[in-house]
Amino acid sequence: MKVTQEKLPASQIGLDIEITPEMSKNAYEQVVQRMSRSVNIPGFRKGKVPRHILIQRLGQERIKAAALDDLMNQYLPKAVEQENIQAIGSFEPRGEIDNLIQQFEPGKTLTIQVAVDVEPEVKLGQYKGLSVQAEEAKYDPEQVEQVLKREQEKRATLIPVEGRPAQEGDVAFVDFQGYFAQESEEAEPKEIPGAKGDNFQVELQEGRFIPGFVEGIFGMNPGETKTLNLRFPDEYGDEEVAGKDATFTITLNELKERELPELDDEFAEEVSEFSTLAELRESLEKRFQGEKDDQTKANKRKALVDALVETLEVDLPETLIRQEVDRLITQQVMQLSNMGLDVKRLFTGEMVPRLREQARPEAIDALKRSLALKAIAEQESLTVKDEEIQAEEAKVLKELEGQDVDPKRLRAFVTEDLLQNKTYTLLEEHATIELVPEGTLTPLEDEEEEDEELDSTEEE
């Protein structure tokens, strides 16, 4: 079988596969015989339909199309094997199939032109001696104090306040009723649906409820009633009241303040697995310092691989891009599903194509990073020993205890991860990395306060 290769863009190989007259004739005849045994034609038994009637009823185009399909299924894989092509993905015809069917004549030479994706050629730029900047994530001791404070607040005791008015930080128990602002003095006040509470507990912290509600309670004494003229924010969730003026009548029934438990060894033993406050503090410090060290490490690696990708030359095949897009979307689906969301309602038939398009740039970037690291590992002959793989597998299996794990996929994941770590280590050893403060290269985002569960987070 004669095969001619041609290098195409997007990491494709074009193949011109010559089908000999004997091959084309045999394929056509086999289809005729197969159809004669399976096709029902009134007036004839299966297998007894005269050839000319079979062809007349089915149409020669249909038979030729089936024969061409057989030829492609049989000889395209053989052509790839014969030419020793490391193909990925499926074959794509070059040109219209209908035109190829028209050209197909049994007993005559036919040239089938297809393209197939192959692993891309990666051309690395200079990867030793890189000079980059990376943000240094620094541990703030205040993090420990915030966790301890939250644990204190969870276990605080409410005690009555005597001899002073309400102030920020107190807990107030109030009766309140909200009314829409009156258009005239004679008009009857109209209650706001849902804006009513009896002995309602209010945390006296600025910013809670609508603007001015909590602030209006500041300075009140138990038994006192007050009227507040307020306005619902324009972006308020309930459209019926958003942006409207309102009047609230508030009666302060009772006032309490939080009494926090002492920060001592007894407290540490209650909220964690540690018997002393010093041990608890040390564990928190170690954990937060480790998180910041990991973040700095990730920042350094990202800076290095970003510098690598800038000089990388690679023509990505569509097959790899599609696979990476699929992986990213699958990952997103799993994350949303674990959050309890109905992914079937979110990922509709109309939504998926748009999600795939949105994921494409991220997929291309991820592929370039991965291919760059893989190319360096090959060039530097980096390998991972079997005992290293086994040790890492044991660690992962311990973390995933009780879950179904595919051994082959686990080994592949662990091997790739270990090899990437070795590649990063090599890059760092031959690079100049300037650590700069957080926010220097990327804007700092407002960190949302997380509820820390000491029972689960203090384990080493």
C-alpha positions as CSV (number, residue, x, y, z in Angstrom):
1,M,0.0,0.0,0.0
2,K,1.5,3.3,-1.1
3,V,1.2,6.1,1.4
4,T,2.5,9.7,1.1
5,Q,2.9,11.9,4.1
6,E,2.5,15.7,4.3
7,K,3.1,17.9,7.4
8,L,0.1,20.2,8.1
9,P,-0.5,23.0,10.5
10,A,-2.0,22.4,14.0
11,S,0.2,19.3,14.5
12,Q,-1.5,17.3,11.8
13,I,-0.1,14.8,9.3
14,G,-1.8,14.6,5.9
15,L,-1.9,11.1,4.4
16,D,-2.5,10.2,0.7
17,I,-3.4,6.5,0.8
18,E,-3.5,4.8,-2.5
19,I,-6.1,2.1,-2.8
20,T,-5.2,-0.4,-5.5
21,P,-7.8,-1.6,-8.2
22,E,-7.9,-5.0,-6.5
23,M,-8.6,-3.5,-3.0
24,S,-11.4,-1.2,-4.4
25,K,-13.0,-4.1,-6.3
26,N,-12.8,-6.5,-3.4
27,A,-14.4,-4.0,-1.0
28,Y,-17.2,-3.2,-3.4
29,E,-18.0,-6.9,-4.0
30,Q,-18.0,-7.7,-0.3
31,V,-20.5,-5.0,0.3
32,V,-22.8,-6.3,-2.5
33,Q,-22.6,-9.8,-1.0
34,R,-23.3,-8.6,2.5
35,M,-26.3,-6.5,1.4
36,S,-27.7,-9.3,-0.7
37,R,-27.8,-11.5,2.4
38,S,-29.4,-8.9,4.7
39,V,-31.6,-6.6,2.5
40,N,-35.3,-7.4,2.2
41,I,-36.7,-6.9,-1.3
42,P,-40.3,-7.9,-1.9
43,G,-40.6,-11.0,-4.1
44,F,-37.2,-12.3,-3.3
45,R,-35.7,-14.4,-0.5
46,K,-32.7,-13.1,1.3
47,G,-29.5,-14.1,-0.5
48,K,-31.4,-14.8,-3.7
49,V,-31.8,-11.3,-5.0
50,P,-30.2,-10.9,-8.5
51,R,-27.2,-8.6,-8.5
52,H,-28.6,-6.1,-11.0
53,I,-31.9,-5.8,-9.1
54,L,-30.1,-5.3,-5.8
55,I,-27.9,-2.5,-7.3
56,Q,-31.0,-1.0,-8.9
57,R,-33.0,-1.0,-5.7
58,L,-30.3,0.2,-3.3
59,G,-28.5,2.5,-5.7
60,Q,-24.9,2.3,-6.6
61,E,-24.0,5.4,-4.6
62,R,-25.2,3.7,-1.4
63,I,-23.1,0.6,-2.1
64,K,-20.0,2.7,-3.0
65,A,-20.4,4.7,0.2
66,A,-20.5,1.5,2.3
67,A,-17.5,0.1,0.4
68,L,-15.6,3.3,0.9
69,D,-16.4,3.2,4.6
70,D,-15.0,-0.3,4.8
71,L,-11.9,0.7,3.0
72,M,-11.2,3.6,5.3
73,N,-11.8,1.5,8.5
74,Q,-9.5,-1.2,7.2
75,Y,-6.6,0.7,5.6
76,L,-6.4,4.0,7.5
77,P,-5.1,2.3,10.7
78,K,-2.8,0.2,8.6
79,A,-1.4,3.2,6.9
80,V,-0.6,4.9,10.2
81,E,1.0,1.7,11.5
82,Q,3.0,1.3,8.2
83,E,4.3,4.9,8.4
84,N,5.0,4.6,12.2
85,I,2.9,7.7,12.9
86,Q,2.0,8.3,16.6
87,A,-1.5,9.4,15.9
88,I,-3.9,10.9,18.5
89,G,-7.6,11.4,17.9
90,S,-9.5,10.2,14.9
91,F,-9.0,10.7,11.1
92,E,-10.5,13.7,9.3
93,P,-11.2,13.5,5.6
94,R,-9.5,16.2,3.5
95,G,-12.2,17.3,1.1
96,E,-15.8,16.4,0.7
97,I,-16.8,12.7,1.3
98,D,-19.4,13.0,-1.5
99,N,-16.7,13.9,-4.0
100,L,-14.7,10.9,-2.9
101,I,-17.7,8.6,-3.4
102,Q,-18.1,10.0,-6.9
103,Q,-14.5,9.3,-7.7
104,F,-14.7,5.8,-6.4
105,E,-14.9,3.2,-9.2
106,P,-14.6,-0.5,-8.3
107,G,-11.6,-2.0,-9.9
108,K,-9.8,1.4,-10.3
109,T,-7.1,3.1,-8.2
110,L,-8.5,5.5,-5.6
111,T,-6.5,7.9,-3.4
112,I,-8.0,8.6,0.0
113,Q,-6.8,11.9,1.6
114,V,-7.1,12.2,5.3
115,A,-5.5,14.2,8.2
116,V,-4.7,12.9,11.7
117,D,-3.5,14.8,14.8
118,V,-0.1,13.9,16.2
119,E,1.7,14.8,19.4
120,P,3.0,18.4,18.9
121,E,6.6,19.3,18.5
122,V,7.7,21.4,21.4
123,K,10.6,23.9,20.8
124,L,11.9,25.2,24.1
125,G,13.5,28.6,24.6
126,Q,16.1,29.2,27.3
127,Y,15.0,27.5,30.4
128,K,18.1,27.7,32.5
129,G,19.1,31.0,34.0
130,L,15.6,32.4,34.1
131,S,15.2,35.6,36.1
132,V,11.6,36.2,37.4
133,Q,9.7,37.9,40.2
134,A,7.3,36.1,42.5
135,E,5.1,37.3,45.3
136,E,6.0,36.2,48.8
137,A,3.1,35.2,50.9
138,K,3.9,36.1,54.5
139,Y,2.3,34.6,57.6
140,D,0.4,37.2,59.8
141,P,0.3,36.3,63.5
142,E,-3.1,38.0,63.7
143,Q,-4.5,35.0,61.9
144,V,-4.1,32.9,65.0
145,E,-5.7,35.6,67.1
146,Q,-8.7,35.8,64.8
147,V,-9.3,32.0,64.9
148,L,-9.1,32.0,68.7
149,K,-11.4,35.0,68.9
150,R,-14.0,33.3,66.7
151,E,-13.9,30.2,68.9
152,Q,-14.3,32.4,71.9
153,E,-17.3,34.1,70.4
154,K,-18.9,30.7,69.5
155,R,-18.8,29.8,73.2
156,A,-19.7,33.2,74.6
157,T,-22.3,33.6,77.3
158,L,-25.0,36.3,77.0
159,I,-25.4,38.2,80.2
160,P,-27.8,41.1,80.9
161,V,-26.6,44.7,80.6
162,E,-27.4,47.1,83.4
163,G,-26.8,50.8,83.9
164,R,-25.9,51.8,80.4
165,P,-27.5,52.2,76.9
166,A,-27.0,49.9,73.9
167,Q,-23.6,50.1,72.2
168,E,-21.8,48.3,69.3
169,G,-21.1,44.7,70.1
170,D,-24.2,44.1,72.3
171,V,-27.1,41.8,71.5
172,A,-30.5,43.5,71.6
173,F,-33.9,41.9,71.8
174,V,-36.4,44.2,70.1
175,D,-40.0,44.5,68.8
176,F,-40.1,46.3,65.5
177,Q,-42.6,47.1,62.7
178,G,-41.8,48.7,59.4
179,Y,-44.1,51.0,57.4
180,F,-43.9,52.5,54.0
181,A,-43.4,56.2,54.2
182,Q,-46.7,58.1,54.2
183,E,-47.5,60.2,51.1
184,S,-49.6,62.6,53.3
185,E,-50.3,63.0,57.0
186,E,-53.9,61.9,56.5
187,A,-52.9,58.6,54.8
188,E,-53.0,55.4,56.9
189,P,-49.6,53.9,57.4
190,K,-49.1,50.7,55.3
191,E,-47.1,47.9,56.8
192,I,-44.1,46.5,54.9
193,P,-44.6,42.7,54.4
194,G,-42.2,40.7,56.5
195,A,-40.8,43.8,58.2
196,K,-41.9,42.8,61.7
197,G,-40.4,41.1,64.7
198,D,-41.3,40.2,68.2
199,N,-38.5,40.0,70.7
200,F,-36.2,39.7,67.7
201,Q,-32.5,39.1,68.5
202,V,-30.3,41.7,66.8
203,E,-26.5,41.7,66.8
204,L,-25.5,45.3,67.1
205,Q,-22.8,45.5,64.4
206,E,-22.7,48.3,61.9
207,G,-23.7,47.2,58.4
208,R,-26.3,44.6,59.5
209,F,-29.8,45.0,58.1
210,I,-30.6,48.1,56.1
211,P,-28.5,51.2,56.7
212,G,-29.4,53.0,59.9
213,F,-31.4,50.2,61.5
214,V,-28.7,48.9,63.9
215,E,-27.1,52.4,64.3
216,G,-30.5,53.7,65.4
217,I,-30.6,51.2,68.4
218,F,-27.2,52.6,69.6
219,G,-27.9,54.7,72.8
220,M,-31.3,53.2,73.5
221,N,-32.2,51.9,77.0
222,P,-34.4,48.8,77.7
223,G,-38.0,49.8,77.6
224,E,-37.4,52.7,75.3
225,T,-39.3,53.0,71.9
226,K,-37.9,54.9,69.0
227,T,-39.0,55.8,65.4
228,L,-36.5,55.6,62.6
229,N,-36.9,57.1,59.1
230,L,-34.8,54.9,56.8
231,R,-34.4,54.0,53.1
232,F,-34.1,50.6,51.6
233,P,-31.0,50.3,49.3
234,D,-31.7,50.4,45.5
235,E,-30.1,47.0,45.2
236,Y,-32.2,45.4,47.9
237,G,-33.3,41.9,47.1
238,D,-37.0,42.5,47.4
239,E,-38.0,44.7,44.4
240,E,-41.3,45.7,46.2
241,V,-39.3,47.8,48.8
242,A,-35.9,48.4,47.0
243,G,-35.1,52.1,46.9
244,K,-38.2,53.1,49.0
245,D,-38.4,55.2,52.1
246,A,-39.7,53.5,55.3
247,T,-40.4,54.2,58.9
248,F,-39.5,51.7,61.6
249,T,-40.9,51.7,65.2
250,I,-38.5,49.9,67.5
251,T,-38.9,49.0,71.2
252,L,-35.8,47.7,73.0
253,N,-37.0,44.9,75.3
254,E,-33.7,43.6,76.7
255,L,-30.0,44.2,76.2
256,K,-27.2,41.7,76.7
257,E,-23.5,41.5,76.1
258,R,-21.3,38.6,75.3
259,E,-19.0,37.3,78.0
260,L,-16.1,35.5,76.4
261,P,-14.5,32.4,78.0
262,E,-10.9,32.8,79.2
263,L,-8.1,32.0,76.8
264,D,-6.4,29.3,78.8
265,D,-5.5,25.6,78.8
266,E,-9.0,24.6,79.7
267,F,-10.3,26.5,76.6
268,A,-7.7,24.9,74.3
269,E,-8.7,21.5,75.5
270,E,-12.4,22.2,74.9
271,V,-12.0,23.5,71.3
272,S,-9.2,21.2,70.1
273,E,-7.2,18.1,70.6
274,F,-4.5,19.9,72.5
275,S,-4.2,20.1,76.2
276,T,-2.5,23.5,76.5
277,L,-3.1,26.9,74.9
278,A,0.6,27.0,74.0
279,E,0.3,23.8,72.0
280,L,-2.8,25.1,70.2
281,R,-1.1,28.3,69.3
282,E,2.0,26.5,68.0
283,S,-0.2,24.2,65.9
284,L,-2.1,27.1,64.4
285,E,1.1,29.0,63.7
286,K,2.6,26.0,62.0
287,R,-0.5,25.5,59.9
288,F,-0.8,29.1,58.7
289,Q,3.0,29.4,58.1
290,G,2.8,26.2,56.0
291,E,-0.1,27.5,54.0
292,K,1.9,30.7,53.2
293,D,5.0,28.7,52.4
294,D,3.0,26.6,50.0
295,Q,1.5,29.7,48.4
296,T,4.9,31.3,48.0
297,K,6.2,28.0,46.4
298,A,3.2,28.0,44.0
299,N,3.9,31.7,43.1
300,K,7.5,30.9,42.3
301,R,6.6,27.9,40.1
302,K,3.9,29.9,38.3
303,A,6.4,32.7,37.6
304,L,8.9,30.2,36.2
305,V,6.4,28.4,34.0
306,D,5.0,31.7,32.7
307,A,8.5,32.7,31.7
308,L,8.9,29.3,29.9
309,V,5.6,29.6,28.0
310,E,6.6,33.0,26.7
311,T,9.4,31.5,24.7
312,L,7.7,28.2,23.9
313,E,7.0,27.3,20.3
314,V,4.2,24.7,19.9
315,D,1.4,24.1,17.4
316,L,-1.4,22.5,19.5
317,P,-3.5,19.8,17.9
318,E,-7.3,20.3,18.2
319,T,-7.6,16.8,19.7
320,L,-5.5,17.8,22.8
321,I,-7.4,21.1,23.2
322,R,-10.8,19.3,23.1
323,Q,-9.6,16.8,25.7
324,E,-8.3,19.5,28.0
325,V,-11.5,21.5,27.6
326,D,-13.5,18.3,28.5
327,R,-11.3,17.8,31.6
328,L,-11.8,21.4,32.8
329,I,-15.6,21.2,32.3
330,T,-15.8,17.8,34.1
331,Q,-13.8,19.3,37.0
332,Q,-16.2,22.2,37.2
333,V,-19.2,19.9,37.1
334,M,-17.8,17.8,39.9
335,Q,-17.1,20.8,42.1
336,L,-20.6,22.2,41.6
337,S,-22.1,18.8,42.2
338,N,-20.2,18.5,45.5
339,M,-21.6,21.8,46.5
340,G,-25.1,20.3,46.1
341,L,-26.1,22.1,43.0
342,D,-28.2,20.5,40.3
343,V,-25.7,20.4,37.4
344,K,-28.3,19.1,34.9
345,R,-30.2,22.4,35.2
346,L,-27.0,24.4,35.0
347,F,-25.4,22.6,32.1
348,T,-28.1,22.8,29.5
349,G,-27.6,22.0,25.8
350,E,-27.4,25.7,25.1
351,M,-25.0,26.4,27.9
352,V,-22.4,23.7,27.1
353,P,-21.1,25.1,23.8
354,R,-20.6,28.5,25.5
355,L,-18.8,26.9,28.4
356,R,-16.5,25.1,26.0
357,E,-15.6,28.3,24.2
358,Q,-14.9,30.1,27.5
359,A,-12.7,27.2,28.7
360,R,-10.6,27.1,25.6
361,P,-8.1,29.8,26.5
362,E,-7.5,28.2,29.9
363,A,-7.1,24.8,28.2
364,I,-4.5,26.1,25.8
365,D,-2.6,27.8,28.6
366,A,-2.6,24.6,30.7
367,L,-1.5,22.5,27.7
368,K,1.4,24.8,27.0
369,R,2.6,24.7,30.6
370,S,2.3,20.9,30.8
371,L,4.1,20.4,27.5
372,A,6.9,22.8,28.4
373,L,7.6,20.9,31.7
374,K,7.4,17.5,29.9
375,A,9.9,18.7,27.3
376,I,12.4,19.8,29.9
377,A,12.1,16.5,31.8
378,E,12.8,14.6,28.5
379,Q,15.7,16.9,27.6
380,E,17.2,16.6,31.1
381,S,16.5,12.8,31.2
382,L,14.6,13.2,34.5
383,T,13.0,10.0,35.8
384,V,11.0,8.9,38.8
385,K,12.0,5.7,40.7
386,D,9.5,3.1,41.5
387,E,10.0,3.3,45.2
388,E,9.2,7.1,45.0
389,I,6.0,6.3,43.2
390,Q,5.0,3.7,45.7
391,A,5.6,6.0,48.6
392,E,3.5,8.7,47.1
393,E,0.8,6.3,46.2
394,A,0.6,5.2,49.8
395,K,0.2,8.8,51.0
396,V,-2.6,9.5,48.5
397,L,-4.4,6.3,49.3
398,K,-4.3,7.2,53.0
399,E,-5.9,10.6,52.3
400,L,-8.5,8.9,50.1
401,E,-9.2,6.1,52.4
402,G,-12.7,4.6,51.9
403,Q,-13.0,5.9,48.3
404,D,-12.8,4.0,45.1
405,V,-9.4,4.6,43.4
406,D,-8.4,3.3,40.0
407,P,-4.8,2.0,40.5
408,K,-3.7,2.8,37.0
409,R,-5.0,6.3,37.0
410,L,-3.5,6.9,40.5
411,R,-0.1,5.7,39.3
412,A,-0.2,7.9,36.2
413,F,-1.2,10.9,38.3
414,V,1.5,10.3,40.9
415,T,4.2,9.7,38.4
416,E,3.4,12.9,36.4
417,D,3.2,14.9,39.6
418,L,6.6,13.7,40.9
419,L,8.2,14.3,37.6
420,Q,6.8,17.8,37.4
421,N,8.2,18.5,41.0
422,K,11.7,17.3,39.9
423,T,11.4,19.6,36.8
424,Y,10.4,22.6,38.9
425,T,13.3,21.8,41.3
426,L,15.8,21.9,38.4
427,L,14.3,25.2,37.1
428,E,14.6,26.8,40.6
429,E,18.2,25.6,41.0
430,H,19.1,27.4,37.8
431,A,17.0,30.5,38.1
432,T,17.1,33.8,39.9
433,I,13.8,34.4,41.7
434,E,13.2,37.8,43.3
435,L,10.5,37.6,46.0
436,V,8.3,40.7,46.2
437,P,5.5,41.6,48.6
438,E,2.0,40.3,48.0
439,G,0.0,42.6,45.7
440,T,3.1,43.8,43.8
441,L,2.3,41.7,40.7
442,T,-1.4,40.9,41.3
443,P,-4.0,43.0,43.1
444,L,-4.9,41.7,46.6
445,E,-8.4,40.4,46.9
446,D,-10.5,41.0,50.0
447,E,-10.2,37.8,52.1
448,E,-13.5,36.4,53.2
449,E,-13.5,35.4,56.8
450,E,-13.8,31.7,57.1
451,D,-15.2,29.7,60.1
452,E,-12.4,27.7,61.4
453,E,-13.3,24.3,62.9
454,L,-10.4,23.6,65.2
455,D,-11.4,20.0,65.7
456,S,-10.7,19.2,62.1
457,T,-8.0,21.6,61.2
458,E,-5.5,21.1,64.0
459,E,-4.5,17.6,63.0
460,E,-1.0,17.2,61.6
